């Protein structure tokens, strides 16, 4: 099928101000907090890593595809406890591809109500556009020549910018709460004198609580993630039921967007597998599009006796 993009659509994408939310979304956000909150680095007290792949609106041409690798570890630096982390994100949407690499450091402080992480992320953000379009034919059935508007990039263009973020993350064995800002410097990405965009600040609030049920083998773990760029907002409400700290299943409601089912398992050696399926409830639902997300993660506690049962650090 030929890709036909109107000039108006192209201008919306590449003009100086882009006020839509730019960060990718994840249904399994309770397992991937470092991507939006550098204060989480080292919070689990382990060496942890995750690979997550998301296919949004599967079957829709040009739909978002996101692949991430993230790792963090608890450390003692400069005589103080803390954590370090790494995020590598590849996000594709239509003819746009964004690649982000950042490192994270969090200073940890033990308080009476839990452990507080104060984090900073710093890295590079690369945005590339490689549009393919045709100008619709006129009333005589003749295709007109493509526009020479200098505000529309011709061919593939790519630019890189420095990107930074801040975050606070407070946690205990029963709960977590966090607040963070990504793209705090609102870096400008210029493709030419007339074409470009900038990274809009995104604000995040997150929280969750572990509730022991009557049967001690079961635990209820509700959580939420709120995101806003001050032009729009998004809210995920999640609930997972965990059996024996190893198997979980749950549901997520993303306000005015989707309902998702989650499931997964955790091995006794710290290896975890998870999958989720989003059933779209927005206007796209009439086309039957859904989203798939799968991840693999591993956590290693260097101070733990390998003969002891592994304890989940999912919400620490």
NORGIJO-V117015 format. One record per backbone hydrogen bond with DSSP energy under -0.5 kcal/mol. CO is the residue of the C=O (numbers start at 1). NH is the residue of the N-H. Records with the same first field share a line. If there is no record, write none. Layout:
BEGIN
CO=NH / NH
END
This chain:
BEGIN
2=4
3=5
6=10
7=11
8=12
9=13
10=14
11=15
14=196
16=18
17=19
26=29
27=29
28=31 / 32
29=32
33=36 / 37
37=40
38=41
40=43
42=45
46=48 / 74
47=300
48=72
49=298
50=70
51=296
52=68
53=294
54=56 / 66
55=58 / 292
57=60
58=290
59=61
60=63
62=94
64=56
65=92
66=54
67=90
68=52
69=88
70=50
71=86
72=48
73=84
75=77 / 82
77=80
80=77
81=108
82=75
83=106
84=73
85=104
86=71
87=102
88=69
89=100
90=67
91=98
92=65
93=96
95=130
96=93
97=128
98=91
99=126
100=89
101=124
102=87
103=122
104=85
105=120
106=83
107=118
109=111 / 116
111=114
114=111 / 116
115=171
116=109
117=119 / 169
118=107
119=167
120=105
121=165
122=103
123=163
124=101
125=161
126=99
127=159
128=97
129=157
136=144
138=141
142=138
149=152
151=153
153=155
155=131
157=129
159=127
161=125
163=123
164=184
165=121
166=181
167=119
168=179
169=117
170=177
171=115
174=210
175=172
176=208
177=170
178=206
179=168
180=204
181=166
182=202
183=186
187=199
188=190
189=191 / 197
195=191 / 192
197=189
198=200
202=182
203=228
204=180
205=226
206=178
207=224
208=176
209=211 / 222
210=212
211=220
214=216
215=218
217=244
218=213
219=242
220=211
221=240
222=209
223=238
224=207
225=236
226=205
227=234
228=203
232=229 / 230
234=227
235=255
236=225 / 238
237=253
238=223
239=251
240=221 / 242
241=249
242=219 / 244
243=246 / 247
246=266
247=243
248=264
249=241
250=262
251=239
252=254 / 260
253=237 / 255
254=257 / 258
257=281 / 282
258=254
259=279
260=252
261=277
262=250
263=275
264=248
265=273
267=270
270=299
271=267
272=297
273=265
274=295
275=263
276=293
277=261 / 279
278=280 / 291
279=259
282=285
283=286
284=287 / 289
285=288
289=280
290=58
291=278
292=55
293=276
294=53
295=274
296=51
297=272
298=49
300=47 / 302
301=304
305=308
313=316
END
